[in-house]
Structure formats: structure tokens, C-alpha cells
Amino acid sequence: MKLKDIKILHLDSNHPLLWEQLQAADFQNFDDFSSTKEEIETIISNYHGIIIRSRFKIDKQFLDKAINLQFIARVGAGLESIDCDYATSKGIKLIAAPEGNSNAVGEHALGMLLSLFNKLNKADKEIRKGEWNRESNRGFELDGKTVGIIGYGNMGKSFAKKLKGFDVEVLCYDILENVGDDNARQVSLQELQEKANVLSLHTPWTPQTDKMINETFINSFAKPFWFINTARGKSVVTEDLVNGLKKGKILGAGLDVLEYEKLSFETLFEGQKPEAFDYLLNADNVLLTPHIAGWTFESKEKLAQTIVDKIIKQYSDE
């Protein structure tokens, strides 16, 4: 099949280079940013490729309508909004871009950690209210601490690299073997929980990681620890996290993602706030950001470039 015959449907807006470079490579670009999933299903058979962020879930029903689909490209790191097994069984190539925003995530995780250690968000709010409290805002130094990273793929490796300038021990745990490197020593989960002063989560959302950070998991740590999550909110039981904060088992939490996010990541829940979330909103030792760890100006371009390169490579290899 010639490139000029391949029709690609863009379902979300992205960096313009994505459209421009695919067009220059001779693909046919089309977009639809407003139709419902059901409406897209009525026309999806006309297309050979989809480019999406997280607008809606691509499930079995959708894939059964996509009879000519050759690839799905997600402009992001994870593929949890896609029924990957079913798509693969139909011969559809799945493309993601974890390389594109890994640096941004690593920097954001480090920024959250340093802010928590030095109580920057608390001190800033107090000064704005006219309060000048030095002793209650005495911070901690990262040097001498042990940082544990769970999930040592692109994101975890990026965070570990950022820690190279500090006098810290970095441990990593992953379900894959032999992923450790010069920046982090791979250990068992038990050893990580025995030694870590800091836990940073960098795992995808899967059945294995769903609600992974729960009361039992938290209490398995030998020491009180700081917790950073720039991965997926649904990997954490928020109520158990809050209980850990209340008891001092968790010293502080930097959360870029929340259990309550919609699948699109564009909004939170609607309606009354859960009690646990209300606690997070008012806790001085909690730092919250709206799923923006990988959301930099630079990463927007890198993500788009990574997707373009992978699509073009797929067809050049055929």
C-alpha cells in the first residue's frame, strides 16, 4: 500500500509538526476533534491510522468497526485507554511515545520532591498571608537519603538521572529483570521498602498496579517516607494514602495524578468531593498538580516528533 493511499484520522489536536511531517511524507491527514465516539465509529472504517491522546476509550466495539485500521498512535506514554490485546489480535500496530515526555516527568518529580523537603508551598502560602514562620518551615536535605523508584522504564530512568547530582542512594524495583543501570541499583520490593526514605512511582496503570499503593503496601515500609506520584492516580487508594499521612507513615506527598481523574485526564470527578480528597486539598505536606508532569512546551514537540518518526518507520520497514 502506497503512503499516499493511507488515511490517518487525528482525534485530538497536537503539535502542528505532527500533521505537517506526515503530510510531507505523503500520508493523507484528516481530523475530527468534536464528534462523539459513536459518531466516529460510523466512519472509522475509512481510515488506516488513528492519532489520539486520551479523548475516549478505544474498546472492542470501536475496533470491530475499524476494519481497515493498521495502527493506533497515542501521543503520550501509556496505552491504558486502548484494548491492547484485542487490537493486537486484529493485527493493529500500537504506537506510544514514552520517550517524548520522560525528561519532563523526571524534572517534575524532582521539583515536587525538593518542594516537599523544603516546605516551599507551605512557606509561600504563609508569607502571602503575612506570616513569617522560619522554624516551622525548617526543611530537610536530600543528601544522605535513599530514594526508591518503582517502575524503571523511560520515566523512572529519567528521574534517577536527575538525582545524579545528589549524594543519595537510588534503588529501583521493576517486574522486568536486569533494568538497573549506573543511576539506580535494581533490588527486590522488600529491600526497597526496608531502605527507602522516598518512594517515586513510575508505573503504567495495569491490573497489576491498580490500587497498588494501599494500606498494606504503605505499612510494609520500614521507615516513614515521602511519596511522589507522576504515574497514574488509580494506582493509589487515596483514602489509604491519607491515613498514612495522618499517622505520619507518609511524611509528605507530591501528587501530579489523582484517583478521581476522568479517563481523558482533562477533568476531575463531578459532584461532591470525597473526604480523602478534601484532606489532600488542605494538607500542608501535600503538593498537587493537574497531571502536568509530562506537559511541557518541549515535551509537546518531542511527543509529536516521536509519533511521526515511529509511524514513518513502520511503513519504511514494510
C-alpha positions as CSV (number, residue, x, y, z in Angstrom):
1,M,0.0,0.0,0.0
2,K,1.4,3.4,-1.0
3,L,1.8,6.1,1.6
4,K,-0.5,8.5,-0.4
5,D,-3.3,5.9,0.0
6,I,-3.0,5.7,3.8
7,K,-5.6,7.9,5.5
8,I,-4.9,9.0,9.1
9,L,-7.6,10.4,11.4
10,H,-6.4,12.8,14.1
11,L,-8.8,12.7,17.0
12,D,-7.0,15.3,19.2
13,S,-5.1,18.4,18.5
14,N,-1.3,18.1,18.9
15,H,1.8,20.0,17.9
16,P,1.5,21.1,14.3
17,L,4.7,19.3,13.2
18,L,2.9,16.0,13.5
19,W,0.4,16.9,10.8
20,E,2.9,18.8,8.7
21,Q,5.6,16.0,8.7
22,L,3.0,13.2,8.0
23,Q,1.7,15.3,5.1
24,A,5.2,15.9,3.8
25,A,5.8,12.1,3.9
26,D,2.7,11.7,1.6
27,F,0.1,10.4,4.1
28,Q,-3.4,11.7,3.9
29,N,-4.4,13.6,7.1
30,F,-8.0,14.1,8.4
31,D,-9.2,15.5,11.7
32,D,-12.3,15.2,13.9
33,F,-12.0,16.8,17.3
34,S,-15.7,17.1,18.2
35,S,-17.7,14.1,17.2
36,T,-18.7,11.5,19.8
37,K,-17.1,8.1,20.0
38,E,-20.3,6.6,18.5
39,E,-20.2,9.1,15.6
40,I,-16.5,8.2,14.9
41,E,-17.4,4.5,14.8
42,T,-19.7,5.1,11.8
43,I,-16.8,6.5,9.8
44,I,-13.7,4.7,11.2
45,S,-13.7,2.0,8.5
46,N,-12.5,4.7,6.1
47,Y,-9.2,5.1,7.9
48,H,-5.9,3.2,8.2
49,G,-4.5,5.0,11.2
50,I,-5.7,6.9,14.3
51,I,-3.8,9.5,16.3
52,I,-5.2,10.2,19.7
53,R,-4.3,11.4,23.2
54,S,-7.0,10.3,25.7
55,R,-10.2,11.6,24.2
56,F,-12.1,8.3,24.6
57,K,-11.5,4.6,25.2
58,I,-10.8,2.5,22.1
59,D,-12.6,-0.7,23.0
60,K,-13.7,-3.9,21.3
61,Q,-16.8,-2.3,19.9
62,F,-14.8,0.5,18.3
63,L,-12.1,-1.8,17.0
64,D,-14.7,-4.1,15.4
65,K,-15.9,-1.1,13.3
66,A,-12.3,-0.2,12.4
67,I,-12.0,-2.9,9.7
68,N,-9.2,-1.2,7.8
69,L,-7.2,0.1,10.8
70,Q,-3.4,-0.6,10.6
71,F,-2.2,1.4,13.6
72,I,-3.2,3.4,16.6
73,A,-0.8,6.1,17.8
74,R,-1.2,7.6,21.2
75,V,0.6,10.9,21.8
76,G,1.6,10.1,25.3
77,A,3.3,7.4,27.3
78,G,0.6,4.9,28.3
79,L,-1.9,2.8,26.3
80,E,-4.4,2.0,29.0
81,S,-7.2,3.7,27.1
82,I,-6.9,1.1,24.4
83,D,-7.9,-2.5,24.5
84,C,-4.4,-3.5,23.5
85,D,-4.8,-7.3,23.5
86,Y,-7.8,-7.1,21.1
87,A,-6.2,-4.6,18.9
88,T,-3.0,-6.7,18.6
89,S,-5.1,-9.8,17.9
90,K,-6.5,-7.9,14.9
91,G,-3.0,-7.1,13.6
92,I,-3.2,-3.4,14.6
93,K,0.1,-1.8,15.5
94,L,0.2,0.2,18.7
95,I,2.4,3.2,19.0
96,A,3.1,5.3,22.1
97,A,5.8,7.9,22.9
98,P,7.1,7.4,26.4
99,E,10.5,8.8,25.3
100,G,8.8,12.1,24.4
101,N,8.0,13.3,27.8
102,S,10.2,11.3,30.1
103,N,12.6,14.2,30.7
104,A,9.7,16.5,31.7
105,V,8.4,13.9,34.1
106,G,11.8,13.4,35.7
107,E,12.2,17.1,36.2
108,H,8.7,17.5,37.6
109,A,9.2,14.6,40.1
110,L,12.4,16.2,41.3
111,G,10.8,19.6,41.6
112,M,7.9,18.1,43.7
113,L,10.4,16.3,46.0
114,L,12.5,19.3,46.6
115,S,9.5,21.5,47.3
116,L,8.1,19.0,49.8
117,F,11.5,18.7,51.6
118,N,11.9,22.4,51.9
119,K,8.2,23.2,52.5
120,L,8.2,25.7,49.7
121,N,4.4,25.5,49.0
122,K,3.6,25.9,52.7
123,A,6.0,28.8,53.3
124,D,4.9,30.6,50.1
125,K,1.2,30.5,51.2
126,E,2.1,31.7,54.7
127,I,4.1,34.7,53.5
128,R,1.2,35.7,51.2
129,K,-1.0,35.8,54.3
130,G,1.5,38.0,56.1
131,E,3.1,35.2,58.2
132,W,6.9,34.9,58.6
133,N,7.5,31.5,60.1
134,R,11.1,30.3,60.0
135,E,11.3,27.4,62.5
136,S,8.0,25.7,61.4
137,N,9.3,25.8,57.8
138,R,12.7,24.2,58.6
139,G,13.3,21.7,55.8
140,F,15.2,18.5,55.1
141,E,18.1,17.9,52.8
142,L,18.0,15.2,50.1
143,D,21.7,14.2,50.5
144,G,22.1,11.1,52.6
145,K,18.6,9.8,51.8
146,T,17.6,6.6,49.9
147,V,15.3,7.1,47.0
148,G,13.2,4.1,45.8
149,I,11.8,4.1,42.3
150,I,9.0,1.6,41.4
151,G,8.8,1.2,37.6
152,Y,12.2,1.6,35.9
153,G,11.2,2.4,32.3
154,N,11.6,5.7,30.5
155,M,10.1,7.8,33.3
156,G,11.9,6.1,36.2
157,K,15.2,6.2,34.4
158,S,14.8,9.9,33.8
159,F,14.1,10.6,37.4
160,A,17.1,8.6,38.5
161,K,19.3,10.5,36.1
162,K,18.1,13.8,37.7
163,L,19.2,12.5,41.1
164,K,22.9,12.1,40.0
165,G,23.8,15.5,41.3
166,F,22.8,14.5,44.9
167,D,24.6,12.3,47.4
168,V,21.7,9.8,47.5
169,E,21.3,6.0,47.2
170,V,18.9,5.2,44.4
171,L,17.1,1.9,44.3
172,C,14.7,0.6,41.7
173,Y,12.2,-2.1,41.5
174,D,10.6,-3.4,38.3
175,I,8.8,-6.6,37.2
176,L,11.4,-6.9,34.4
177,E,14.8,-8.2,35.3
178,N,18.1,-6.5,34.6
179,V,16.8,-3.0,34.1
180,G,19.0,-1.3,36.7
181,D,21.9,0.9,35.4
182,D,24.6,3.3,36.7
183,N,21.9,5.6,38.1
184,A,19.9,3.1,40.1
185,R,20.5,-0.4,41.6
186,Q,17.8,-2.9,41.0
187,V,16.5,-4.6,44.2
188,S,13.6,-6.6,45.4
189,L,10.5,-4.8,46.5
190,Q,11.2,-6.0,50.1
191,E,14.7,-4.3,50.1
192,L,13.3,-1.1,48.6
193,Q,10.7,-1.0,51.3
194,E,13.3,-1.6,54.0
195,K,15.6,1.2,52.9
196,A,13.7,3.9,51.2
197,N,13.1,7.4,52.6
198,V,11.4,8.4,49.4
199,L,9.2,6.5,47.0
200,S,8.6,7.7,43.5
201,L,6.0,5.8,41.3
202,H,6.7,5.5,37.6
203,T,4.4,2.5,36.6
204,P,1.7,2.3,33.9
205,W,-1.8,1.6,35.0
206,T,-2.4,-2.1,34.6
207,P,-4.4,-4.8,36.5
208,Q,-1.2,-5.4,38.5
209,T,-0.7,-1.8,39.5
210,D,-4.4,-0.8,40.1
211,K,-4.8,0.2,43.7
212,M,-1.3,-1.0,44.4
213,I,-0.4,1.8,46.9
214,N,-2.8,0.7,49.6
215,E,-2.7,0.3,53.4
216,T,-0.8,-3.0,53.3
217,F,1.8,-1.6,50.8
218,I,2.3,1.6,52.8
219,N,2.7,-0.2,56.1
220,S,5.3,-2.5,54.5
221,F,7.9,0.3,54.5
222,A,10.3,0.2,57.4
223,K,10.6,4.0,57.7
224,P,8.3,6.9,57.3
225,F,8.7,8.1,53.7
226,W,7.9,10.9,51.2
227,F,5.7,9.8,48.3
228,I,5.8,11.1,44.7
229,N,3.3,10.0,42.1
230,T,3.7,11.3,38.5
231,A,2.4,8.0,37.1
232,R,-1.3,7.1,37.3
233,G,-3.8,8.1,40.0
234,K,-5.7,4.9,40.0
235,S,-2.6,3.1,41.2
236,V,-3.2,4.7,44.6
237,V,-6.0,4.2,47.1
238,T,-6.4,7.8,48.2
239,E,-8.1,7.0,51.5
240,D,-5.2,4.8,52.5
241,L,-2.7,7.4,51.4
242,V,-4.5,10.0,53.6
243,N,-4.5,7.6,56.5
244,G,-0.7,7.2,56.0
245,L,-0.3,11.0,56.0
246,K,-2.4,11.3,59.2
247,K,-0.4,8.7,61.0
248,G,3.0,10.1,59.9
249,K,3.8,6.9,58.0
250,I,3.9,9.2,54.9
251,L,5.8,12.4,55.6
252,G,4.5,14.2,52.5
253,A,3.0,13.6,49.1
254,G,3.6,15.1,45.7
255,L,0.7,14.1,43.5
256,D,0.5,15.0,39.8
257,V,-2.2,12.4,39.3
258,L,-5.3,11.5,41.2
259,E,-7.5,8.5,41.6
260,Y,-10.5,10.7,40.7
261,E,-9.4,11.8,37.3
262,K,-11.6,11.1,34.3
263,L,-10.0,8.7,31.7
264,S,-9.3,11.6,29.4
265,F,-7.2,13.2,32.2
266,E,-8.8,16.5,31.2
267,T,-11.1,16.8,34.2
268,L,-11.6,15.5,37.7
269,F,-14.8,14.0,39.1
270,E,-18.1,15.9,39.1
271,G,-20.1,16.4,42.3
272,Q,-19.2,16.3,45.9
273,K,-15.6,16.0,46.9
274,P,-14.6,12.7,48.7
275,E,-13.4,13.2,52.2
276,A,-10.0,11.9,51.4
277,F,-9.6,14.4,48.6
278,D,-10.7,17.3,50.8
279,Y,-7.9,16.3,53.2
280,L,-5.4,16.5,50.4
281,L,-6.6,19.9,49.5
282,N,-6.0,21.3,53.0
283,A,-2.8,19.4,54.0
284,D,0.4,21.5,54.3
285,N,2.6,18.5,53.4
286,V,0.8,17.7,50.1
287,L,1.6,19.2,46.8
288,L,-0.9,18.8,43.9
289,T,-0.6,19.5,40.2
290,P,-3.2,18.7,37.4
291,H,-1.5,15.9,35.5
292,I,1.1,18.1,34.0
293,A,4.4,16.3,34.8
294,G,4.9,15.5,31.2
295,W,3.1,18.6,29.9
296,T,5.8,21.0,28.9
297,F,6.2,23.1,25.8
298,E,9.3,21.0,24.9
299,S,7.6,17.6,25.5
300,K,4.6,18.6,23.3
301,E,7.0,18.9,20.4
302,K,9.0,15.8,21.4
303,L,5.9,13.6,21.7
304,A,4.7,14.7,18.3
305,Q,8.1,14.1,16.7
306,T,8.4,10.6,18.3
307,I,5.0,9.6,16.9
308,V,5.8,10.9,13.5
309,D,9.1,9.0,13.5
310,K,7.5,5.8,14.6
311,I,4.7,5.9,12.0
312,I,7.1,6.6,9.2
313,K,9.5,3.9,10.4
314,Q,6.6,1.4,10.5
315,Y,5.9,1.9,6.8
316,S,9.5,2.2,5.7
317,D,10.2,-1.2,7.3
318,E,7.4,-2.9,5.4
